[in-house]
Amino acid sequence: MPVYSAAYAGPLGDDVVDRWDTYTWDVIRRRARFDELMATSFRGPERHYFVDLSPGGSFVALLRHGYGPDYRAASALDRFTPPATSMRRLREGLRAVLSGSASGSRDSTVIRADGSRGG
């Protein structure tokens, strides 16, 4: 499953595990190129379901308010929602995508791997 980075505006290579310290510093030092990432990697929002792994659900809020309802997303955690409720909503959303009952196809699932700078 691919992991994408706003610092690199694209998918991370398989070798990032071997150079995690360098990547982490790149995330801290570089600007977040989120708009570029969305424009180049996720042109068809109906083909993707985003899972926000940040502790506050900031990625889902960014998608909802910055990109509109065509970008489907759910948070694994949300500071305003009990954890069991967040996980239930996430499971329901993923089941809908996998069963094909949600709008769009089930071509891609994207996971936000780091909670830093929207990436």
MOFEN-V603319 format. One record per residue. N is the residue number from 1. OMEGA is omega as a letter, one per 40 degrees, with the letter a starting at -180 (999 if undefined). Layout:
n->N omega->OMEGA
n->N omega->OMEGA
This chain:
n->1 omega->a
n->2 omega->i
n->3 omega->a
n->4 omega->a
n->5 omega->i
n->6 omega->i
n->7 omega->i
n->8 omega->a
n->9 omega->i
n->10 omega->a
n->11 omega->i
n->12 omega->i
n->13 omega->i
n->14 omega->a
n->15 omega->a
n->16 omega->i
n->17 omega->i
n->18 omega->a
n->19 omega->a
n->20 omega->i
n->21 omega->i
n->22 omega->i
n->23 omega->a
n->24 omega->i
n->25 omega->i
n->26 omega->i
n->27 omega->a
n->28 omega->a
n->29 omega->a
n->30 omega->i
n->31 omega->i
n->32 omega->a
n->33 omega->a
n->34 omega->i
n->35 omega->i
n->36 omega->i
n->37 omega->a
n->38 omega->a
n->39 omega->a
n->40 omega->a
n->41 omega->a
n->42 omega->a
n->43 omega->a
n->44 omega->a
n->45 omega->a
n->46 omega->a
n->47 omega->a
n->48 omega->i
n->49 omega->a
n->50 omega->i
n->51 omega->a
n->52 omega->i
n->53 omega->i
n->54 omega->a
n->55 omega->a
n->56 omega->a
n->57 omega->a
n->58 omega->a
n->59 omega->i
n->60 omega->i
n->61 omega->i
n->62 omega->i
n->63 omega->a
n->64 omega->a
n->65 omega->a
n->66 omega->a
n->67 omega->i
n->68 omega->a
n->69 omega->i
n->70 omega->i
n->71 omega->a
n->72 omega->a
n->73 omega->i
n->74 omega->i
n->75 omega->i
n->76 omega->i
n->77 omega->i
n->78 omega->a
n->79 omega->a
n->80 omega->a
n->81 omega->i
n->82 omega->a
n->83 omega->a
n->84 omega->i
n->85 omega->i
n->86 omega->a
n->87 omega->i
n->88 omega->i
n->89 omega->i
n->90 omega->i
n->91 omega->i
n->92 omega->i
n->93 omega->i
n->94 omega->i
n->95 omega->i
n->96 omega->i
n->97 omega->a
n->98 omega->i
n->99 omega->a
n->100 omega->a
n->101 omega->i
n->102 omega->a
n->103 omega->i
n->104 omega->a
n->105 omega->a
n->106 omega->a
n->107 omega->a
n->108 omega->i
n->109 omega->a
n->110 omega->i
n->111 omega->i
n->112 omega->a
n->113 omega->a
n->114 omega->a
n->115 omega->a
n->116 omega->i
n->117 omega->i
n->118 omega->a
n->119 omega->999
